[in-house]
Amino acid sequence: MGKQYKKLVKRRRRTAYLARRKAALLSEKPAPTKKAKKPAASTAKSSSRKKAEPKPKPVEAKEEVAEKASTEDVLGPVAEKKEAAEKEEATGSPSAEEAEK
């Protein structure tokens, strides 16, 4: 833990030093003055660059996703009846098949 804390103290000292140094440099500098621009020569060509035309974004076709497969599609009609019976047994309510008997 001691090393980590020493690193933290060192970092704080360094940032404080840099802040003091930056403030001292800014206070020594005189206010910036605007420089006069040179007049453009009439014989010189003006080289203005044109912006490149933006490339059209490619339209991505959405892939059609197949419908979700039901239990009956995968296992057949018998498996679906078994699952329904298991769910009803877990809840404790009589199934429609038992009510018919």
Secondary structure in CASP SS format (residue, H / E / C, confidence):
PFRMAT SS
TARGET T0000
AUTHOR 0000-0000-0000
METHOD secondary structure of the structure
MODEL  1
M C 1.00
G H 1.00
K H 1.00
Q H 1.00
Y H 1.00
K H 1.00
K H 1.00
L H 1.00
V H 1.00
K H 1.00
R H 1.00
R H 1.00
R H 1.00
R H 1.00
T H 1.00
A H 1.00
Y H 1.00
L H 1.00
A H 1.00
R H 1.00
R H 1.00
K H 1.00
A H 1.00
A H 1.00
L H 1.00
L H 1.00
S H 1.00
E H 1.00
K C 1.00
P C 1.00
A C 1.00
P C 1.00
T C 1.00
K C 1.00
K C 1.00
A C 1.00
K C 1.00
K C 1.00
P C 1.00
A C 1.00
A C 1.00
S C 1.00
T C 1.00
A C 1.00
K C 1.00
S C 1.00
S C 1.00
S C 1.00
R C 1.00
K C 1.00
K C 1.00
A C 1.00
E C 1.00
P C 1.00
K C 1.00
P C 1.00
K C 1.00
P C 1.00
V C 1.00
E C 1.00
A C 1.00
K C 1.00
E C 1.00
E C 1.00
V C 1.00
A C 1.00
E C 1.00
K C 1.00
A C 1.00
S C 1.00
T H 1.00
E H 1.00
D H 1.00
V H 1.00
L H 1.00
G C 1.00
P H 1.00
V H 1.00
A H 1.00
E H 1.00
K H 1.00
K H 1.00
E H 1.00
A H 1.00
A H 1.00
E H 1.00
K H 1.00
E H 1.00
E H 1.00
A H 1.00
T H 1.00
G C 1.00
S C 1.00
P C 1.00
S C 1.00
A H 1.00
E H 1.00
E H 1.00
A H 1.00
E H 1.00
K C 1.00
END
